[in-house]
Amino acid sequence: MSRAAEKKPVGFATQLTAGGIAGAMEALSCQPLDTIKVRMQLSKSGRAPGTKPRGFLATGAMIVRRETPLALYKGLGAVLSGIVPKMAIRFASFEKYKGWLADKQTGVTSVGNIFIAGLGAGVSEAVLVVTPMEVVKIRLQAQQHSLADPLEAPRYRNAGHAVYAIVREEGFSALYRGVSLTALRQATNQGANFTAYQELKKFAERMQPELVDLPSYQHMLIGLVSGAMGPFSNAPIDTIKTRLQKAEAAPGQSAFQRISAIASEMWRQEGVRSFYKGITPRVLRVAPGQAVVFAVYERVRRVMDTMQGSSEDNTYSE
């Protein structure tokens, strides 16, 4: 009997727990790279003729030198508070959409429909969790204060205070600034991510028919490759989104006008390379982050299945 024929749907509790643990591990291990990425995207270095934008290592070294190594973890509270619902929504919605798009007779979901299911999962997590989490995270990461100097008080003390201050000063809608760009970024990320992961995993299973489960290191390698797909496809979207969410809205300006103004200013003053600022730390963060997420998710899910006496085998079944 094939693997696909033996598989049962993964329960929501399993998705919630395994996804939450996997997301927390990703955040703890990759947050410094995300902070460096945000600073690079917000940086205006390289505007003067004959100068180059500050690079990945130089940006990281400057943060550590000016603000202490702990500054690399700015915004971690916002990420951790949103990672459990984010991962639960991602995995649960993907499985739901994939089931809806499966062939009614065979139960098999085509590659194209897997991509569509990934797009839907990305939009779902962007609207429900990721956008407000990113607004708060970016505001915290953009603060260039030293954590070693107690007299240098930041505008936002922590994630909770940032939410309170943003809502009080700018309104609740400010937490959803850039939601269209965030949804577009997450949709393309998860569409590419889930499609690549599923196809590579099926290939690995075909090459090793004697294995009941792929080893964790193979889940990590497959997740590493699939995780790198998104950042290269949507880097300009992510850079514009970051600048949009960091700034306060100008009165009377629509979201489209703000996005257009930011993109035009970047093109005019910094050139096409500015749209790819932070691509190095983003790939270095997202790709290993997805490797951690998939490896931990699969491992935790298998442990939970064993504890529950379940015969489930694979979240990403055909």
N, C-alpha and C positions, 0 to 999 in steps of 0.2 A: 504493500500500500504506500502511496506517495506521502510525502510530508504534508502537502496541501490537504489531502483527504482526511488526515488525522487531526487537523487543527480545529480548535474551538475559538469562538470570539473571546477576546480579552476583556475582562470586566472593568467597569469604571474605577472601582477601588484600586485595582492593580495599576491601571494607567495613572491614577492620581498619585499613588505612593511611589511607584518606580520613576515616573516622570519628575516628581518633586525632588527626590533624592538625586537623580541624574542632573537636574537643573542646578541644584545647590552646589554639587561638585564642580560643574562647569563654571559657575559664577566665582567660586572661591579660587579656582585655578587660573582663570582667564581675565579677571577684572583689571589688573594692571595694564594689560594690552588694550583694553577698551578705553581706559582713561587716556592713554597716550594717543589713541586714534582720535578721540574727541578733541583733544588739545590741538592736534595737527590740523583737523578740519576747521577749527575755529581760528587758527593762526593766520595772521595777515603777513607773515614773513615771506620774502621773495617778491614783494611788489616792486621794490626799487630796481632800476635797470642794473643788470650785471650781478644780481644777487640770486641765491637759490633758496627755496623754502627749507625750513629746518627739518632735518630728517628724523627718522624713527628713534635711533639711539640718542641723538642730541636732545630730542624732546623729552625722552625718558630721563636722561641725566639731569636736565634742567629742573624737572619736577622734583627729583630726589634731592638735588642740591638746594633748591629754594624752599621746598615745602616739606621735606623729610620723606622717607620711603613710604610711610603710611598714607601719604597723599595719593599714591597710586590706587588706593582702595576707596577713594571718594566716590560716593554714589552706590556703594555696595549694599547699604541698607535698603535702598529703593529696589535694587535688582533682586535681592533675596526675598523681599516681601511680595514680589510679583511673580517669582519664578515658578512656584508651585501651581497657581492657577494657569499660568502661561503654558507650562508643559502639559498639564492635564487637558486644557482646551486644545492644544496642538494635536496630541495623540488621539484623544477621543473624537474630535471633529474630523480628523483625517480618516479614521476607521469608519465613521458614520457616512461621510461623503463617498468613500471608496465602496462601501456596501451599496449605497444608492445607485452608483454608476456601474456596478458589476452586471455582467450578462445574467439575465434572469434564469436561463436554462443551465449554464455551466457554473455560474458563481464566480467566474474569472473576470478580473478587471484589467482592461487593456492598458498598455503603457500610456497612451494619450489620456485616458480617464484617470489614471494614477496621478498624472501631472495636474489635471484639473482638480482632483481631490486635494493635492498639495496646495494649489492656489487658494482653494476655499479655506483650508486650515490656516494658511498665513493671514488671510483677511480676517478670519474669526478671532485669532489671537491678537491681531493688531488693534481691532476695534474694542475688544473687551478688556484687554490687559496692557498690551505693549505700549500704546501711545502715551497714556498718562504716566506709566513707569519710566518711559524714556525722557519725557519732559522733565520730571523730577530729577532723574539721574544726570542728565546733561547740565541742568542748572547747578547741581552740586559739583560735578566734575569741572565746570568752567571757573569755579572760584579759585583764584590763585593766592591763597593765604597759607602761611606756614602753620602746620599743626604743632610745631614746637614752641610757638609764641602765644601764650594765653591772652595777651593784650591785643592780638590781631584778630578781631572778631569778624567772622564771615557773615554774609547776609543771611544765608540759610544754615542753621545749626545742624540739622539732620533731615532725613527724608520726611518725617512727620511735620516738622516745622516748615519745610519747603512747600508741602501740599497746602498747609494752612495759609502761608504767606501768599502763594500764587493765587489761590481761590479768593482771598480777601482783597488783594490788590488788583487782580486782573480778571476775576470772575472764573466760574467753574469751567467755562469753555476753553480757557487757556490750557487746561490739562489735555485738551484734544487738539492743540495746535499741531499742524502737520499730519493729521490723521490720514489724509489721502496719500501722502508720500510714504508714510509708515506702512499703510496697507499694501501699497504697490511694492515696497521693498520686501515685506514679509511674505507676500504672495509669491513673488519671483524666487525668493530664498527657499521657501518650503516646496514649491513646485519642482525646482531643480533638485533640492535636497532629497525629498522622498522618492522621486523617480530614479535618481542615480543610486540611492541606497538600495532600493528594491531590486533593480536590475543587476547591480553588482553582487548582491547577496544571492540572488537566484543563480547567477553564473558560478559563484563559489560553491553553492550546494550541488550544482550539476557536476562540477569537477571533483567533488568529494562525496559521492553517494553513500559511502560507508559511515559517514558521520551523522549522528542524530541531531546534534547542535554544533554550530560553528564555534570554535574557541574564541575567547574574549579578544585576543589580539587581532583576529580577523575582523571582528565587529569594529574595532578601533580603526583599522586600516581602511575599511570600507567607509566608515563615517568620516574619516579624514578627507578622503577624496570627494565624497558627496558634499561635505560641508564647504569645500572651496569653490563650488560651482556658483553659489549665489553672489558672493562679494564681487567677483569679476564681472557679473552681468548687470549689477545695479549700483556700482560705486557712485556715479553722479547723483542718483536719487538720494543715497544715504548722506552725502556731503551737504546737499541743499537742505535736507530734512534737519540735520544737526544745527545748521545756522538758523533755520527758521524757528526751531524749538528753543534755542538759547535766547533769542531776542524777544522783547516785548512788542506786542502788536501796535502798529501805528493807527491812530483813529481814522476811521473812514476807509481803510484799506481792506479789500477782500482777500481771502486766502490765495486766490489765483494771482492777484496783483503782487502780494508779498513774495510768492514763489518766483514770479517773473522778475521782480526787482532784484532778488538775491542772485538768481542765475545770471542776469544781465551784468550786475556789478562784478561777479566773479569772472565772467568772460572778458569784460572790459579791462579790469584792473589787474587780474592775476593770470589770465590765459586759460587754455583748455586743461593744463596740468592741475589746476586748482580743483577740478571736479574729481580728481583721483587722489587728493590729499588723504592720508591715513589709510591707504589701501594695504600697505605692508602690515601694520599692526592689526588691521581688520581681518585679513586673511590668516595671520598668525593667531588671532583670537578665535575666529569662527570655525576654522577647519579643525584645530585640536579640540575646541569646545564641542563640536559635533561628534568627534571621536569619543570624547569622554561621555557625552550624553547617551549615544547608542550603546556603548559597551556597558555602562552602568545600568541603563534601562533594561537591556537584555538580561544582565546578570541578576538584578533585583527581581525582575519578573519571573525568571526561572526559579529563584529561591522561593518566592511567594507561591508559585504554582506547585512546587514540591510540598510546601507546608500545607497547602489546601488540598493536596491529593489530586491536583488537576493534571491532565495530559496535554495542556496547551503547549505549543512548541515555538510559535513564531508570530510576533505581532504583525509583521508585514507579509502575511500569507497572500497567495494569489486569490 
